[in-house]
């Protein structure tokens, strides 16, 4: 691990995970902080050069949309570091094929690496403990195996979220159970910085275990969650709409970063 690093132009691309959904913060650009902002803040503090950061991620984007809308835009900024997370919204859709997704992901990483930028990608977390996402655990595992192979092929780095057992803790997730909480985003940021070999002060410690909850209390909470979050998600799928319709990226240009506590 090192306090200093070689990167000065960081671009993040992806979907809601990279946009920072689940970590609301009125002081942050776009109203969400997230792991990518935290990574940028730490990197800005670890160089004597001018450091700039762009975040082109938009919630709800599918892999194909990220390729079509964000990859060329990212490369046009001349980054020396790119983080990319894509395919999660595809995986959770019925009928999606992780093998087919991986073929397009492979081409995307090759494109992002062509000018020599360091690229960090992510395995999906183990979501087997959740009532809905647990149903795609097998597809996620297959996709992750492809991503590890793609990273090896192209010389990319991997932030291995599947291996982070702490992400199974419900406190790592926002109330919608689809996005990370502020604690979860901080944990992901620490994983990215670890993959980059950059020393940091982000707290990625494991919380004290939660006490067991009565079965009835847990089921009542599940029903409330389904009504507030699951049903609207299903309705959007039926109507072929997205949470990202009309949403633009929060940092479309490379901009200086102010370190936060």
C-alpha positions in Angstrom: 0.0 0.0 0.0 1.2 3.5 -0.8 0.1 7.0 0.2 0.9 8.3 -3.2 -0.4 7.2 -6.6 0.0 8.0 -10.3 -3.6 8.8 -11.3 -4.8 12.4 -12.0 -7.8 11.9 -14.3 -10.5 9.5 -12.9 -13.7 8.7 -14.7 -16.4 6.5 -13.2 -19.0 4.9 -15.5 -22.0 2.6 -14.7 -25.5 2.6 -13.2 -27.0 3.5 -9.9 -24.3 1.6 -8.0 -21.7 4.1 -9.3 -24.0 7.1 -9.3 -24.2 6.6 -5.5 -27.9 5.8 -5.0 -28.6 4.8 -1.4 -26.2 7.3 0.0 -28.1 10.6 -0.2 -26.1 13.7 0.6 -27.3 17.2 -0.2 -23.7 18.5 -0.1 -22.7 16.2 -3.0 -23.0 16.9 -6.7 -26.3 15.3 -7.8 -27.5 14.8 -4.2 -25.8 11.4 -3.7 -22.2 10.8 -2.5 -21.5 7.1 -3.0 -18.4 5.0 -3.2 -17.0 6.7 -6.3 -17.0 10.1 -4.7 -15.2 8.7 -1.7 -12.6 7.1 -3.9 -12.0 10.3 -5.8 -11.7 12.2 -2.5 -9.0 9.9 -1.3 -7.1 9.9 -4.6 -7.2 13.7 -4.7 -5.6 13.7 -1.3 -2.9 11.3 -2.5 -1.2 13.2 -5.3 0.7 16.5 -5.6 -0.7 16.9 -9.1 -4.0 18.5 -10.1 -6.6 15.8 -9.7 -9.9 15.7 -11.5 -12.9 13.4 -11.4 -15.9 12.7 -13.6 -18.9 10.4 -13.0 -21.0 9.5 -16.0 -23.1 6.8 -14.3 -26.9 7.0 -14.5 -29.3 4.9 -12.5 -31.2 2.2 -14.3 -28.8 1.8 -17.2 -28.3 -1.6 -18.8 -25.0 -2.9 -20.0 -25.8 -1.9 -23.6 -26.7 1.6 -22.6 -23.6 2.0 -20.7 -21.5 0.9 -23.7 -23.4 3.1 -26.1 -23.8 6.2 -23.9 -20.8 6.3 -21.6 -17.7 4.5 -22.9 -16.8 6.9 -25.7 -17.7 9.8 -23.5 -15.4 8.5 -20.9 -12.5 8.0 -23.3 -13.0 11.5 -24.7 -12.0 12.8 -21.3 -8.6 11.2 -21.5 -8.7 9.3 -18.2 -5.8 7.5 -16.7 -8.1 5.6 -14.3 -11.6 4.2 -15.1 -13.9 2.3 -12.8 -16.8 0.4 -14.5 -19.7 -1.5 -13.1 -22.3 -2.8 -15.6 -24.6 -5.6 -16.1 -26.3 -5.7 -12.7 -29.6 -4.4 -14.0 -29.5 -6.9 -16.8 -28.8 -9.9 -14.5 -31.8 -9.2 -12.4 -34.1 -9.3 -15.4 -35.9 -12.5 -16.2 -34.4 -14.3 -19.2 -31.0 -12.5 -19.2 -28.0 -14.6 -20.2 -24.7 -14.0 -18.2 -22.7 -15.6 -21.0 -24.1 -13.2 -23.6 -23.6 -10.2 -21.3 -20.0 -11.2 -20.7 -19.2 -11.2 -24.4 -20.2 -7.5 -24.6 -18.5 -6.7 -21.3 -15.3 -8.2 -22.7 -15.4 -5.9 -25.7 -16.1 -2.9 -23.5 -13.1 -3.6 -21.2 -10.9 -4.0 -24.3 -12.0 -0.6 -25.5 -11.5 1.1 -22.1 -8.0 -0.4 -21.9 -6.8 0.5 -25.4 -5.2 3.8 -24.4 -3.5 2.4 -21.3 -5.8 3.6 -18.6 -6.0 1.6 -15.4 -9.4 -0.1 -15.3 -11.1 -1.4 -12.2 -14.2 -3.6 -12.5 -16.4 -5.2 -9.9 -17.8 -8.6 -9.2 -21.4 -8.5 -8.0 -21.9 -9.0 -4.3 -23.4 -12.2 -2.9 -27.1 -11.4 -2.6 -28.2 -14.8 -1.5 -29.6 -13.5 1.7 -32.2 -11.2 0.1 -35.7 -12.6 -0.8 -35.8 -11.3 -4.4 -32.2 -10.8 -5.5 -31.4 -14.2 -4.0 -33.2 -15.7 -7.0 -30.4 -14.5 -9.3 -27.6 -15.6 -7.1 -26.6 -18.4 -9.6 -26.6 -16.0 -12.6 -24.5 -13.5 -10.6 -21.9 -16.2 -9.7 -21.6 -17.2 -13.4 -21.3 -13.5 -14.5 -18.6 -13.0 -11.8 -16.5 -15.8 -13.1 -16.7 -14.3 -16.6 -15.6 -10.9 -15.1 -12.6 -12.3 -13.4 -11.5 -13.9 -16.7 -12.1 -10.7 -18.6 -10.0 -8.7 -16.1 -7.2 -11.2 -16.4 -7.3 -11.1 -20.2 -7.1 -7.3 -20.4 -4.9 -6.5 -17.4 -7.7 -4.9 -15.4 -8.1 -4.8 -11.6 -11.0 -6.3 -9.7 -12.8 -5.1 -6.6 -14.2 -8.5 -5.6 -17.4 -7.6 -3.8 -18.6 -11.3 -3.9 -15.7 -12.1 -1.5 -16.7 -9.3 1.0 -18.8 -11.3 3.5 -19.5 -8.1 5.4 -21.8 -7.0 2.5 -24.2 -9.7 3.6 -25.0 -7.5 6.6 -28.4 -5.8 6.1 -26.9 -2.5 7.4 -24.8 -2.4 4.2 -27.9 -1.9 2.2 -30.4 0.9 1.8 -34.0 0.4 2.7 -34.8 -0.6 -0.9 -32.4 -3.6 -0.5 -31.2 -2.9 -4.0 -28.6 -0.2 -3.3 -25.9 0.2 -0.7 -26.3 2.3 2.4 -23.7 5.0 3.3 -21.8 2.3 5.2 -22.0 -0.1 2.2 -20.7 2.6 -0.1 -17.8 3.3 2.2 -17.0 -0.4 2.3 -17.1 -0.6 -1.5 -14.8 2.5 -1.7 -12.3 0.8 0.6 -12.4 -2.3 -1.7 -11.6 -0.2 -4.7 -8.7 1.6 -3.0 -7.4 -1.7 -1.8 -7.5 -3.0 -5.4 -5.5 0.1 -6.5 -3.0 -0.4 -3.7 -3.7 3.0 -2.2 -3.6 3.5 1.6 -6.8 5.0 3.0 -8.5 5.8 6.2 -12.0 4.6 5.2 -13.6 2.5 7.9 -14.4 -0.9 6.5 -14.7 -2.7 9.9 -17.3 -5.3 10.4 -20.2 -4.1 12.5 -21.2 -6.0 15.6 -23.7 -8.8 14.6 -27.3 -7.9 14.7 -29.5 -9.6 17.2 -31.9 -12.3 15.8 -35.3 -10.8 14.9 -38.7 -12.5 15.5 -40.0 -14.2 12.4 -43.2 -12.3 12.4 -41.5 -8.9 12.7 -39.2 -9.8 9.8 -42.1 -10.8 7.6 -44.1 -7.6 8.4 -41.0 -5.7 7.3 -40.7 -7.8 4.1 -44.3 -7.0 3.2 -43.7 -3.3 3.8 -40.6 -3.4 1.6 -42.5 -5.3 -1.2 -45.2 -2.6 -1.2 -42.9 0.4 -1.2 -40.0 -0.9 -3.4 -40.7 -4.2 -5.2 -44.1 -3.4 -6.7 -43.0 -0.1 -8.2 -39.9 -1.9 -9.7 -42.2 -4.5 -11.3 -44.5 -1.8 -12.6 -41.6 -0.1 -14.3 -40.6 -3.4 -16.0 -44.1 -3.9 -17.3 -44.3 -0.4 -18.6 -40.8 -0.6 -20.0 -39.7 2.5 -18.1 -36.6 3.1 -16.0 -35.7 4.9 -12.8 -33.1 6.7 -14.9 -35.5 8.1 -17.5 -34.8 11.9 -17.7 -31.8 11.6 -15.4 -28.4 12.9 -16.5 -25.0 12.1 -15.2 -23.9 14.2 -12.1 -20.3 15.0 -13.3 -20.1 15.0 -17.0 -16.7 16.8 -17.1 -13.5 16.3 -15.2 -13.6 18.6 -12.2 -11.5 19.1 -9.1 -12.4 17.2 -5.9 -12.8 18.6 -2.4 -11.8 16.2 0.3 -14.7 15.3 2.7 -14.6 13.9 6.3 
